[in-house]
Amino acid sequence: MNYSSIQNQDPEVYDLIKKEEQRQKEGLEMIPSESYASSAVLEAAGSIFNNKYAENYPGKRYYGGCVNVDLVERLCQKRAREAFGVGKEYHVNVQPYSGSPANLAVYIALLDFGDPIMALRLDHGGHLTHGNPINLSGRAFRFIHYEVDAEKETLNYDEIAALARERRPKLIVSGFTSYPRIIDFKKMHDIAKDVGAISMADISHIAGLIVGGVHPSPFPFTDVVTTTTHKTLRGPRGAMIFCKSEYKEKIDKGVFPGMQGGPHEHTIAGIAVALKEAMKPEFREYAEQVVKNSKALAASLLSEGLKLVSGGSDNHLLMIDLRPFGPGRGIFMEKALEAAEISVNKQPIPNDPSPPYYPSGVRLGTAPLTSRGMKEAELEKAGALVARIVKEFATTEMPEDKEKRSEAVKEFVSTLEDSLVIKEVKAQVKALATKFPVPGID
Ligand code: DSN
């Protein structure tokens, strides 16, 4: 990317962009909700479509001068249908600013406040907008949470069906934020239909895997499908809502004017570019490699004696269960790995004894490294580096006293600078990372 104008006009922001470039190049980005967008996607998302107001939908805007944004939005909608292999039986709204407003727009469009909705519990892999009490979704609707199986830590469709029959929700959400296994969207849809509920799939994490043909699709049966566009799909930070045609009017009204004002047409242009890229054969290869890389990473971590939620991964992500070391240690691992330039995020795991800010797991994903061209050998190496840090630092105890936790984290971080293990791993991380170009940077 060429940042010469920023360099001339705003050296402070320019310096931060350059530092972030360096961080993204020299480190191992392993956060499963992230990936690298191409230069073409970044150019479109940074384009002069940024300047245009265009409330409402193509052909019926509240502003003049929408000739080009109408075309770009329609192009994006057409490509979205093509990429996901759906016909006119589905409408797609490409205006949601991101995944959270997309999910909330669906709820307010199709339900009344207080209506019952079923979704997966947050610490079992669900998202904040899947009814967490501190999120608007959980405050405005009556969520009934299902769980993963206590032993296998995977979805138990019989239990979900029984809960649905007992509680009669009006909408059932499948699709998750932190679930490392294949989701049977057809079963989830059938469970919803059995109780007269709307089926909704939030495919934000796995959209790229679905387009790439390595995860079963929620189409052509699921009533409503939401997705962000910036995770495995590698677009700009935005979202889309697919719905069966019968819900078109309500969904469009739910997004605008129900939830949002003017759409971000520059983002929509970027999504259009990303969708074109996602239909190329190279994208399918990338999606296949993402899954192979997750399996290689899982095998590497397991061979180091670490425990993984559900025992492994079928998609782009996995979670290390740190409970064998003790509860609440995810934050220590996130900090220690960050000190070695490996980016992961602390993550609640099923039946976590600790709260979400001090959870007992870390979550890792393979999409960013795969988009740099890394394969199984590199992911095995990355797994060994992660395991070295975990085994060295996960023995640090998290105080039971809530008041003492933040101080314990500060103290822990202060010890990392002089750690020889961190220094060694960081050098190996840099050697591994810098062998591979970064889309959008190099
Ligand atoms: N917060 C995102 C994630 O990291 O999974 C989902 O919105």
Boltz pocket constraint, residues with backbone or C-beta under 6 A from the ligand:
constraints:
  - pocket:
      binder: B
      contacts: [[A, 33], [A, 99], [A, 127], [A, 177], [A, 178]]
      max_distance: 6.0
